[in-house]
């Protein structure tokens, strides 16, 4: 039996549970949320699909799951300018989550913002191997980048590294096209605001994140061994440590099977260093050090 645990049964957590069940990726879902009316509603809604699925709301059973998705905490709203602004509000949630994960032997996928810092925090607090702590965001950012590349008349597929936030690093050098710095900066600025239009219009992003989260779940459970942009706890890769940051990672049944270190051009290298420096400051909150 394949089990998926999701802490946080809101829009993205609920949609992730639904898609995972519909696609037949899991036999059991352990779903939990501190707001019981929402939790009950999501469970009933899943049951009403008629799918052959075991659903539990026992949070103690989460540590026995194959994959644990951390989706709890304060979400971003139009009033919250950046994902990093959610750090202080969500640190206590990371602590509670880490308590649940004591003795956990599966793979963790962190999506709660600021995702990179929270992924690092879970790794620090829960004592899980860094290879089993995966931060989600790069796949979604890459999909958004590809939309903007298409709008700019660049017929290429791009990948985004760096922070899942203001310090994203679109890797234009991998597209096979020469993209001038001015156009890069213009596209990057559009990417930084890509989610806010959705948040203002419907209260939060749902379909895009949930789809790509489930593709990440699929990559783990089905041992795809494909390279995806994921936030990984770094130990010298790209010259960085003391943080979790978006990098190209080969994902399989055991989590992060390896990190590829791509040769970046000067613009990308500079942006990557900026992203690392910024996220390191956030991560120091989990090391018991001041953030700046």
N, C-alpha and C positions, 0 to 999 in steps of 0.2 A: 504494500500500500504506500502510495506517495502522498506526503502530507505537506501542505503549505500553511504557514502561520502568518497572519497579518495583524499587526498591532495598529489600530486606527481604522475604523470602519466607515470613514467619511466618503467623499466623492471618489477620490482616487483609490483608496483602499477597497471600497465596495466594488468599483468597476474592475479592479485587478482580480478580485475574487471571482467575479462573474465570468470574465474572459478566460481565466485559467480553467474554470469548470467547463465552459462551453467548448473550449479547444481540447478537452480531455487530458490536460496535463497532470491533473491531480485527482486523487480519489477522496481525499479528506482535506477540509479547510478548517483551521482553527482561527476564528475571528473574534477579536476583542476590542472594545471601546469603553471608555469610562462613562460615556453618555448612554445609559441603558436603553432608552426609547429608540435611539438610532440603531443600536446594535440589534435589538429585537426586530426592528423593521427590516434591516438588511438580511437577517437570517430568514425571516418569513419570505422576503422577496426571492431569495435564492432557492428556497424550498419550493416556491410556486412555479419554478421552471420545470419541475418534474425530473430534473437530472438525477442520475444515480450518484449521489454525492453525500458523504458523511460530513455533517457540520457540527462543530463544537464551539462553545464559548468559554471553555475552561482555560484561562490564561496560563495555568500551570502546565498544560499540555503543550505549550508553545515550544518549550526547550527540546521536545522530542521530534519536532518537525524536520523535514529535509531542508526546507528553505524558510527563512524568517524575513518578512518584509516589514521594515520600520516605517510606518506611515502616520504615526500619531504626532500630536503637537499643534501649536498655533500655526494656521496657514497664512499665506500671504494675501493681503487685501489691497485695494487701490490706495489705501492710506500708508501702506508699508512700502517705502521706496525701493529697497533692495532686499534680497534674500538674507544677506548678512545681518540685516537689522533684526532678524528673528532669533539671533543666537541666545541672548539672555533669557528670552521667554521659553526657549526649548531646551536649555541645559538641564533643568529638573526632569524633563521628560526623557532625555537621554539617560539620566541616572536611573530612573525607574525602569526603563527598557533594559539597561545593562543588568539590573538585578534579576530580571526575568530570564536572562540569557546565561546565567551562571551554570556551567556544565553543558552548554549547548555544543553540539558537534556538527551541525549542518552549516549551511551557507547563509550569511546575512546580506540582505540588500537594503541599503539605506536610501530613503527618498525624502525624509523630513528635512526641511531647510533650516539653516544653511547646510545643505547636504554634505559638502566636503568636510567641514568642521565636525559635523555630527557623526560622520562615518569614522573619522579619527577618534572622536570621543568614545564611541561604542567599542572600538578596538582597545583603547586604553582602559576603559572601565570594566569591560566584560572578560578581558583576558583571552580573546579569541585570536587565533593565528591570523596575521594580516592577509594571508592568501584567501581567507574565507570571509573577508569584509569587503563588500563591493558597494560602491556608491553609484547611484543611478542619476543620470542627467545628460551625459554626453551624446547618447543616441538621440534624445529629443532635440538637443541643441543642433546636432548634425542635420536632422530632418528640416529644421527651420532654416539652417544655412543653405541647404539645397534648394529650398523654395526661393530664397533671395538670389542665389546664383542664377536660377532659371529666369527670374525677373530681369536680371542684368544681362541676359543673353549669353550666359556662360554655360554651355552644355556639359556639365561635369558634376560629379558627386564629391562632396567634401566631408571632412571630419573635423569635429571641434574637440579640442583638448582644454586643459586649464581648469579654471573654476567654473562651476555651474552657477553663473551669476554675472556680475559686471566685468569680471576679468576672464571672459571666455577667450579662447585662442583658436580661431578658425585657421586650419592648415591649408592655405591656398596653394602652397608649393606642391601639394599632392594631387592637385586637380589636373595638372598637365597644361595649364593655361597661365600666361603672364597676366597677373592682376595688379594694376598700379596701386601704390600705397594709398592714394586718395580714395580709390574705389574700395579698397579693403576697409579703410576706416569708416566709410559710409555704410558698408554692409554690416560691419561690427556694431555700429550704433543702432541699426535697425534690429539686429539680433537681441541687443540688450533690452529693447522694449517689446519684443515679440509676444511675451506672455501677458503683458499688462492689458492689451486690448481685449483679450479673452477674459481676464479677471474682471475687468470693468463691465463687460457685457453679460457674463453668466455667473460671476462670483468665484470662479476658479477654473484652472485648466483640468480637464478630465480625460478626454478621449486620447489625445496625443501621449501624455504621460503613461496612462494605463496600457496602451498598446505596446509601447516600447518596454515597459517594465515586464510585461508578460513575455515579450520576445527574449528578454534577459533571463527570465525564469526558464523558458524553453531551452536556452543555450546551456544552462546549468543541468537541468534534469535530463536532457537528451545528449549531454556530453558533446555539444557541437564543436568545441575547440576552435571557434571562430574569433577573430580579433574584433573587439568592440571598444569604443571609447567609454571607459569607466573610471570612476574615482577610486584610486588605490592608495593605501598607506605606503608612502615612499621611504626607501632606505638607501638613498644615494642615486636613484634613477633620476635622470635629467638634472643631476647636480643638486637634488633637493632631498630633504628629510624633515622630520618633525611636522608632517602634514599629510593629508590625503588630497590627491589632485587628479584631474582627468588625464589619463594617458591611454595609449593603445594597449589593451590587455587581451590575452588569449583566455577565453572563458570555457570552462568545462565542468564536469561533475564535481570536482573538488574545489571549484571556485576559480580563483585567478591562477592559471597554469604558468603564466609568464607575462612579463611586461616588455613590450618592444620599445627600443629607444630609437626613434626616428631622427634623421638629420633634418633639423629645421633651418629655415633661412633666417637672416638677421632680424627681420621684423617679427617673425614668429618666436624666435629665441628670446627676444626682448620682452614680448608679451607673456611668454611662459615664465620668465623670471619674475615679472611683476605679479603674476597670478600666484606663484609660489610664495613670494614675500607676503602678500596680502593674506593668504589662507593660513600661513604659519602663525601670523598674529592672532587669528581667530582660534587656532588650535591650542595656543598657549593657555587658554582658559581651562583646558582639560588637563594641562600639565601642572596646574596650580601656580602659573606665572601670569603676570599682567599681560593684557593683550597688546599693549604698545608701550 
